[in-house]
Amino acid sequence: MMPLSELKGLGKARLETLEKAGIYTMADLLLTLPVRYQDTSTITPLAEISAGMEVCVSGYPKAPPRLSKFHSLTSVTLRLCDETGSVPVVWYNQPWLQNQIHQEDLLTLYGRIDLDKQGRIRMASPLLVKERGILPVYRALSGIPPKIMREMMRQALTQLEDCCPEILPDILRIKYHLCERNFALRQAHFPETKENLAIALRRISFEGMLLYQTAASAVRGERAKGIVIHTSQEACEQYWRSLPFPPTGAQRRVLSEIAQDLHSSHAMGRMIQGDVGCGKTALAFGAIALAAGEGYQSALMAPTEILARQHFENAKKLLEPMGISCGLLIGGMRTKERREALEKIASGEWKAVIGTHALISEGVEYSNLGLVVTDEQHRFGVRQRRLLSKKAVSDEYAPNELVMSATPIPRTLALVLYGDLDLSVVDELPPGRTPVKTRIVPEEKRDGLYDFIRKEAAQGRQTYIVCPLVEESEQIDARSAQETYAELCTGPLADLKLGLTFGDQDPAEKAEVIRRFSSGELDVLVSTTVIEVGVNVPSATVMVIENADRFGLSQLHQLRGRVGRGAKESWCFLMASSNERLKTLCETNDGFKIAQKDLELRGPGDFLGTRQHGDRQIPGIALGADVQMLEESTQCLKWLRSAGYEAEWAMVKESARAAFARVMDDIAMN
């Protein structure tokens, strides 16, 4: 088998780049699939283009290209014409194109049609097409140009039979209409037709999901002995009686499931999934109370300081009256403050320790840690969760693990992604929550929106305005938080008190802005999606989302969940042109229905694209998977485990072990 180093054009530096990307062998390279494709095989007439399309067009410039400057950015513009119509074209920071493109040239361009700030269609930074066909586009790797990457793949494909043998049983392939692996990989890298590409991607995606689920179920089956917390149903009822509000039936059911897990000899690994406002935090505190009742310490890890502080304040209100001492550990603490916190954690004085990634930092030692809780599961990887679990004093017994997610995921997809966890769904909202009314607002009604915000402020109600960008960009036509804040402070909302917050803002400044908004000192908070989680302001009744079409439905639903947290009527305004996706959000407040629609419209690859780094990804899912395939791969797993298919099941398990060896070993070690 030829080693990677023998590929033409692959010197020492490029070899190191591949290794940093996790590509060590010829098989690794061949299984590095394109992230997308450029279909330059068909020319679209300019009369037929519309915003959102990714197309290949051809024509002549109406006039020579024009070069202009905007601060440090340059732009080359022209109008492309064919026999059916014309479209403006712009390239950013490519000034040399002015001299490379001539009016008499027939240009073939590939790119996305979008809208400029005036709502007119245009083509921004398209590629000059030199090669026609269905071309693979690979993940960008420093020092390896796309042309070199494609050439390396062509060379590697000559070794395909030796590197990537068939790993699925014939009976399985026939039953689920899957092509052979070699054909799939050849067509996935260099498809001959769209039909061949579809067949190839079905095979690769199905294989990836099946093996992933098999590996995850193996990890789940090997779950370690756990710290047994002898709790009871009466302890659950005692906890509910101590709260100032009655639990929903779903909350009672899930806490009972948690209590049964804690009582088991195997370490709990349970995920609580629920919509915004369903009461997941009360369940987490319930689990902490059950553990504390038997003398065990708990740690709750949140992804941001804002959310950690919010959990800490709520814990003090709910848990401390029960005699459960609570403490906070975050990254920005002063030396003395941190030292005191570490002492109280190590001594066991704090039974509930709440914090950020600081909880897994060096020097943090726990006392009788029996329960680990991670909030916003999609922001943490398996490794981070396991590092927190590793903080348990006992090497023989693992602490119980509870993870929470406020990002609704269709159950089928959740079972695929989190196969190492049991799943509890909180499918009932507490009474009294006011459904948020959602409306799509076109640009021409912006002035009326600002009038509405001023009227709400006059009644002591507050508004969020969320923007997709932090600062203005010439390359992306979208409103920025800084630009919007500056415009509103001196314009339409100059008579109101405004604040600005974003991800990279100084932590102290960010905390102060959030505090002022939470306390009612500010009428309007202009922000990026940093407020997606961790801000709870009952008097906030209006959510405005700029360029709403740039967000996924599930993220829009998360942002909408920041309002409607009190008894007052609340609104979410989507600043965008109407489309099918956004209409879904206007029709329902059910996060699971929205997530299902998002999955159907965008596919699992895009659905998972919003997930943070550190999570396990499923090979091929971003390319060819759909909802039906998710269900089919799950059914296939059940079929393999049934009687009569022992040899086939053994083959699939071995293939899964080989495919996910690094992930499984990482989980086992951590």
N, C-alpha and C positions, 0 to 999 in steps of 0.2 A: 504494500500500500504506500503510495507516494506521500511523503511528508509535506506540510504546508510550505516549508522553506524552499522547495523545488519549483514552486509556481513562478512563472516568468513575471517580472515586474514587482516582485515581493522581496524587498531588501530588508535589512535588519530593523530599520525604523518602522516600516509598515508592519512587519511581523510583530513587533512590540505593541503597536496600536491594536492589532487584531486580538492579541492576548489580553490586553486591558479590557477589551469588549467581551471577553469570555470565549473567544474563538481560538482553540488550541489545536484542533485536528481538522483534517479534510471533511470529516462528517459534520463537525461543528459549523464549518463554512457552508456546506450544502444545506444545512438546516437553518441557516440565517436567511430567512425569506424576505422578499421585497415588502416594504411597508405599504406600498401602493403601486399603481400602474399608470402610465401615461398612454392613453389610446390616441395615437396619431394616425390610425389607419383610415379614419373617416373625416372628411372636411365638412364642417357645418356652415351653411350659408349665413351671412351676417344678419339677414332678415329674420332668422329663426332663433337667434341667441336671446337669453334673458338672464337676469341676475341669479346667481347661484349655480349656473351651469359651468362645468369644466369641459372645455371644448378645444378642438383643433380648427383653426380658421385660416383662410388664405386670401391674399389680395395685394393691392399696390398702395403705397403711401400717397395721399392726396397732394402732399407737399413735402419738401425735405424736412427731416426731423428737427425739432427745436430744443436747444439746451437751456435750462434755467436753474437758478439756485434758490434755496430756501434755508437760511442759516447755514448749517454745515452740510445740508443735503443737496444733492443735485438731482434733476429729473430731465429725462429725454422724452418728449411727447411727439405724437403724430396721429393722424387720422387714417385708419386702414379702410380701404374701399374694395368691394367686389361688385359683381353685377346686380346684387340684390339690395345692398345698403352699405352702411359704414359704422365704425365704432372708434371712439378715442382710445389710444393706447399710451401707457406711461411706464417708464422704467426708472427706478430710483437707484441712485449711487452707481450708475453704470455709464458715465459720461462718454466713454469711448464708442458707444453705440452710435453717437451722432455722426461719426466718420465712417462707420461700418455699414450703415443703412443708406441706400440711395433711392431717390424717387422712382427710378425705373425698375427697381428690384421687385420681383414677386416674393413676398414674404409669407412663410407658413409659420404660424404662431400657435403655441399650446399654453393654455392657462385658464384661470377662473374669471368669470364675468361677475363683477360686483357693482356697487353703487358708490358714487362719490358723495361728498357732503351735501350736495344739492339734490341728491336722489336720482342722478342720471347714470345710466349704465356705462361701464368702461371696462377695459382690460388692463389690469395692473401687473407689471413685471412678468410678462409671459416669457416662455422659452422660445428661442429661435430654433425651429425644428430642422434637424439635419438628417434624421433617420425616421422612416415611417414604419408603423407597426404598433404592437402592444408592448411597450417598453417597461422593464422593471425599474423601480426606484427603491434603492436600499437606504437603510439608516445611515446618515452622514457620519463618517469616521474621519477624524483629523488626519490629513496627509494622504488620504486615499480618495482621489477624484472618482466621481460616478463612472466614468469611462473605464478606469482601471479596475474598479470593483466588478463591473460587468464582464470584463475580460478574464478576471480571476475565476469567476463563476463558470464561464465557458470551459476553462481548463479543468476546473474541479469536476465538472460533469463527466469528463472522460474516465473518472475514477468511481463513478456513481455505484456501479454494481458491487465493487469491493467495499465501499464505505458505508452504504446505507441499504442493507439487505431488508427483505420483507419482514415485518415484525408483528403482523396481525394474522390470525388463523384464516385459511381460505373460506371456511364455513361462515365466519363472521363477515368477511368482505362480500360474499355472495348475498347473505341475508340483508345487509344494509346498503347494497349497491355501491360499493367502494372500488375504485380502480386500484391497480397495483401501485406500490410506493414509488418505484422508479419512474413510471410514467408521470405520476403526480409531481414529483420533484422537478423533472425536466420541464414540464409545462408550467409549473409555478414560476420558474426562473425565466424561461423564454417561451411564452405561450404562442402557439401557432394560430389559434383561433380563440374567440371569446368562449365558445362552447367547451373547448379543451381546458381553458383556464378555470371555468366553473366546476368541471369534473375534478380537476386537480385540487382546487381549494376545498371542495367538499371532503375529499379524502384526508387532506392534511389537517383541517380543522376538527373533523370527527376524531381522528387519531389523537390529536392533542388533548381534546376534552376527555376522551375515554381514559387515556393514560394518566392524566392529571387526577381525575376522580379516583382511579384505582390507587394511585400513590397516596392521595389524601386519606382514603379509607384505611390504607395500611397503617398510616401514622395514627389515625384515630383508634384502630384496633390494638395498637401497641401502647395505648395511653398508660402512663406510669401509675404506680400505687399513689394514692392521694392521702392528704391529711384528712382524717375522718372527723367531721364536725357533727357531733350528736345533737341534732336539733329536731324540732317536731312541728306538727301542724299548729299546735297551740302557741308556739313561739311566733309563728307567722301571724296568727290572729292578734296576739299581744302587740306586735309591731303595728299592725293596721289600726288597732284601737288607740294607739298613742299619737297618731297623726291628726292634724286639724281638718282633714277631708277624708271622705269614704273612698276606698279603692274601687276601681272598675272590676268587672268579672274577669277581664283579661289579665289585670294585674294580680289578682288572687291566684289565678291559674299558673302564671309564670313564676311567682314566688314559691308556690308549692313545688314546681319542677326544680327550682334551684335548691330548695330544702332537701328534696330527695337526692339530688346530686351530691350535696355536701355530706350527706349521711352514707354515701357509697364508699367502697374501699378504693375505687379508682378516682383519680383527680378529675374534678369537674372541668369540662371544656365546653362552655355554653355561650352562644351568641344571642343577645336580645335585639331583635329588630323591630322597629316601630316608627310610625309617622311622627312628624313634629308635634310635640305637645301631648303624646300618649302616656307619659308618666314613667319613662325608662329610669330617670334619676331616682325616683322614689323606690323603684325595684332594686337599684344598685345599693341604695342606703339600707334597704331591707336585708339584702344579703350581708352587708357589713354588720348590721345589728345582730343577725343570726350568728355570725362568726364571733362577734364581741361577747355575745351572751355565753359562749363556751370558752372565753378567755383568749381568743385568737385575734391577732392584729390583721388589719387589711390595708392595702395600698390601692389608690385610685389614680390612674394616670390619664391626663387630658392633653390634647395636642397643642394648646395655646395657654399662655398665662391668663388671658381673659377668662377662658372657660374654667381653668383650674381655680381661679379666685372665686368665680361664681359658685362652683361646686362647694368650695370651702365655706362660703357664707351660708349656703343652704344647709350644709351638713351641721354647722353650729346651731342653726335654728331647729333642725329636726332630731339630730342625734345627741347633742349635749344634754338636753332635758332628760334623756334616757340614761345618762351617766356615762356616755361614750365620748371620751376626750378626742378632739380633732386637731390636726396640725397641718400646716402648709409648707411645702418645700418646692421652690422654684429657682430658676437659674440666676436671677438678678439680685439675690440676697446679699446683704453686707456680710463680711466675714464673721462677726460676732453673732449675728442673727442666724447664719447658717450653722455655726458650731452648736448653738443652743438647740436648734431644730434636730441636728444629728444626734445629740445626746438624748433628747426626748423620744426619738424613734428607736434608738438602740436600747433604751431602758424599758420600752414598752409603755411609757406614760401616755403616748398618743396611740390610741387603739385604731383610729382612722387617719391614715396619712394620705394627704391629697396633694398632687403636684403635677409637674410636666415631666419631660425627659430627665430632669434632675433626679427623679426617683431611682433611675438605673445608673446614675453616675458613680464613679469610684468613691469609696469612703462611706457610702450609705449602707448601714447595717440595721437589719430589722430584728425585732424580738417576737419570736413565735408567729411568723407570718403565715397565715392560713388561707388568705383570699387575696387574689390580684384582680383588679377591675381596670379595663382600658376603655375609654370613651372615644367615640368617633373612630370605630374600628378601621375604616378605609384609610385613615391617615397613619396607621402603624403597620409595619410588616410583622411577619411571624417572629423574626429574630428579636425585634424590640420587645414583643410580648414575652418571649421566652427568657430574655435577659432579666426582666422584672421577676418572673417566676423563679429564676435562678437565685434570687436574693433570699430564698427561704433558708432557714438555718439547717434543716435536715437534708442530707444528700439522698437518703433512702426514700423519703416521701415528698411528693411535689405539692405545692400549694394549689388550691382550686382556682380556676381561671374563668372569669366572666367578662365578656366583651359586649359593647353596646354600639349600635349604629343607628343614626337618625337619617341615614340615606336609604330610602326605601329601595330594595332590590327585589325583582320578581323571584318568587321562591325557587323556581328551577335554577336560575342563575346563582342564587345564594348558596344552594346546595353544591353547585359545581365549584364555586370560589372558596367556600369555607367548609370543605368536606371533612376537615379535621375537627369541626365543632358541631355540637348539637345545636339545633335552631329553635328558638322560641319567638313567636310573632305576637306582638301586642297589637291586636287588630281592633281596638276599641278606644275611643277618645273620652276623657272625662266630661261630664255634663257641664254646661256653662261656657264652653269655648265658642266664640263667635266666628262662624265661617267667614273667611276673607273674600270680599267681592273683587273679582279680577277683570280688568278691562284692557283692551289694546288701544293705545292712543297714538294716532298718526301725528307727524311733525306739525301739521297746520293747527292742531289743537293744544299746542304747548302753552300758549298764554292762558288758556282756560284752566289748565292744570295748575299753573302757578297761583292763579286766583283761589283755587280750591285749597292749596297748601296754606295760603295766608289765612283763609277762613278757619281752617282746622287749628292753626296756631293761636288764633284769637280765642279759641275755646280751651286752650291749654293742652292741645294734642300735638304730637311730634311726627316728623317725617324723616325717612331714610331716602337718600338718593344714591343709587349704586351705579358705578361706571365700570366698564370692562378694562380700562387702562388707568395707570397711575398718572402719566404725563402725556402731553400731546405728541402724536406721531404723524409725520407726513405720509408714512407708508401705509398706515391703517386708518381708514375712515371710521373712527369711533370716538365718542366723547370720553375725555379723560377726567379723572377726579379733580386734579389740580386746575385744569382749564375750567371745568364746570363750577368749582368752588369760587374761583376768581370772578367769573362772569356773574354768578348769582349774588355775590357780596356787594357788587357795585351796580347790579341791574335789577331784575325782577323781584328778588327777595332781600333787597338791601335793608329793609326795615325789620328783618328778623335776625335772630342770633344763630349763626351758622358755625359748624365745626367741620374739620377735615381729618380723615384717618385713612391709612393704607398700610400694606404689609411691611414695607421696609422703613417705616417711620420709627424714630427713636422710641424705644419701649416706654420710657417715662412719659413722653409727650403723648403717645398713643393711649396709655392708661388714663391720663388726665382728660383727654378729649372724650373717651368712653365714659369716664366718671361724670363729667359735666352733662353729657347727654342723658345718662341714666338717672341723674338727679333732677332733670328737668330744666337745667340752666340753659340748654340749647334747644332751639326750635327745630333745626334741621341738621342732620348729619350726612355730609357728602363722603362717600366711601368707595373703596373697591370691595371685592367679595370677602375681605377680611372679617366682615360682620356676619358672614354666613352662619357661623356657630358662635355661641358664647355670649351673646348680648341679649339680655332679657329686660325689655322696657315696656311694661303694660300700657303706658300712656302713648306709645308710638302706634299710630293708626293708619299711616300712609307709607307705602313702599313704592318708590319709583325706580324702575330698572331701565337704564339707558341702553340702547342698542340690544334689546332683549333677544333679538334673533341670533346673537353671538353666543348665547348660553344654551346648555342642554336643558331639557325640560325638568329633569330631577334637580338641577342646581337652581333653576328658577323657583321651583317649589320650596327648596330649602330657604332661599332668600325671602320668599313670601311668608314663611313661618316666623319671621322676626316680628310681624305685626299680628294683630288679632289675639294677643295674649291677655287682653283684659276683656271687660264686658262691653266696651264701646264698639260701634260699627267700624270695621277696618277695610282698607282698600289696597289693592296692588295694581299699579299702572305699568303696563308693558309698552315702552316707547319703541315702536317698530311698525312695519307694515304687516297687515294681517296675513296669516298663513295657517295651514292645518295644525302644525305643531303648537303654535301659541293659542289657537282656539281650544285645544285640549285642556290647557291650563285654565281657561275661562269657564269650562264646563264642569270641572270637578275639583274638589279639594282633597281627594283620596290619593295620597302619595304613591300607593302601590299600583293603582290604575295608571297614574301618570308615568311611573317607572316602566310599566309594561308597554305603554305607548311609545315611550322614549326608546326602549329596546327594539320594538318593531320597526320604528322609523329610521333609527340610526344604526342598528345592529350592535352586537355585543362588543365589537372592537372599539367603536366610538364611545359606547356606553362606559367601557372600562378606561377610556382615554383620560377621563378626569381624575382617575385614581392616582394617589401619590406614589413616589418612588419607594421601594422597600417592599411593596406587595409582590406576590408571585404572579407572573403572567403566564397565560396558557399559549404555547406556540401555535401560531396559525389562526388563533381566534379572531384577530383583528382583520383577517382577510376574507374568510369564507363562511363564518358561522352565522346562523340565524336562530330564531327562537325554536323552530321545529327541531333543528339539529341538537340543540341543548337537551330537549326532551328525549330525542332518539338515543343520544349517548348515555343518558341516565337509564333508559330502558335496557340498553345493551348491557350495561353493568349488571343489572338485576338478572338478565337472561344468562350471562356467563356464570353467575354464582349459583344458578339452579342445577339440579342433579343432571348428570349425564355429560357435562362439558368440562370435566376436571382438567383434561389436557389443554384445552383452549384457554381456560381460566389461568392455568399455570403459565402459559406462554405470554398472556397479556400482563400478568403480574411481573414477570421477569422483564418485559419490555418497559413497563412503568418504572421499575426499579432502576433500569439503565438510563431512561430518559430523565428522571428526576433525582438521580443519585445525589447530586450536590445539595439540592434543596432538602431532601430527606435526611441526609447526614447532618446538615446544618441544624435542622429541627431537633434531631436526636442529641446533638452536642450542646444545644442551648436550651 
